[in-house]
């Protein structure tokens, strides 16, 4: 007979595959690195060439003045 702890271990074994390079790229897509490890939000809209827009945000908007119109 299995104990309670043996049963719980069997139920919670999951395979985890995380691409940390891709996750880091996506996290920094809408941020600009400042001094002392700080970050400032920027537009971050994906452009046609697989890069991200790094313009400052328009007032009261999650995008820059160019991408805010679309």
C-alpha positions in Angstrom: 0.0 0.0 0.0 1.3 3.5 -0.9 1.5 6.2 1.7 -0.2 9.6 1.1 3.2 11.3 0.3 4.1 8.7 -2.3 0.7 9.2 -4.0 1.1 13.0 -4.1 4.6 12.8 -5.6 3.3 10.7 -8.5 0.5 13.1 -9.3 2.6 16.2 -9.4 5.4 15.1 -11.7 5.1 17.4 -14.8 7.5 18.1 -17.6 8.5 21.7 -17.9 10.1 23.1 -21.1 10.8 26.9 -20.9 12.8 28.8 -23.5 14.4 31.4 -21.2 16.0 33.3 -24.1 12.6 33.8 -25.8 10.9 34.7 -22.5 13.6 37.3 -21.8 13.3 38.8 -25.3 9.5 39.1 -24.9 9.8 40.6 -21.4 12.2 43.3 -22.6 10.2 44.0 -25.8 8.4 46.9 -24.3 11.1 48.1 -21.9 14.2 50.2 -22.2 17.1 49.5 -19.8 18.2 52.4 -17.6 20.9 52.8 -15.0 21.1 50.6 -11.9 19.0 47.7 -13.4 15.9 49.9 -13.8 13.6 49.7 -16.8 11.2 52.2 -18.4 8.3 51.2 -20.6 8.4 52.0 -24.3 5.9 51.3 -27.1 7.0 47.7 -27.8 4.8 47.3 -30.9 6.3 44.5 -33.1 7.5 45.9 -36.5 7.6 44.2 -39.9 11.3 43.4 -39.5 10.8 41.3 -36.3 12.1 44.2 -34.1 10.2 46.2 -31.6 9.4 49.9 -31.5 11.4 51.7 -28.8 9.7 55.1 -28.9 8.5 56.7 -25.7 4.8 56.2 -24.8 2.2 58.7 -25.7 0.3 60.4 -22.9 -2.3 58.0 -21.4 -1.6 55.3 -24.0 0.2 51.9 -24.0 1.8 52.9 -27.4 3.8 55.7 -28.9 2.2 58.5 -30.9 2.8 56.6 -34.2 1.2 53.3 -33.2 -1.5 55.0 -31.0 -3.3 56.1 -34.2 -3.8 52.5 -35.6 
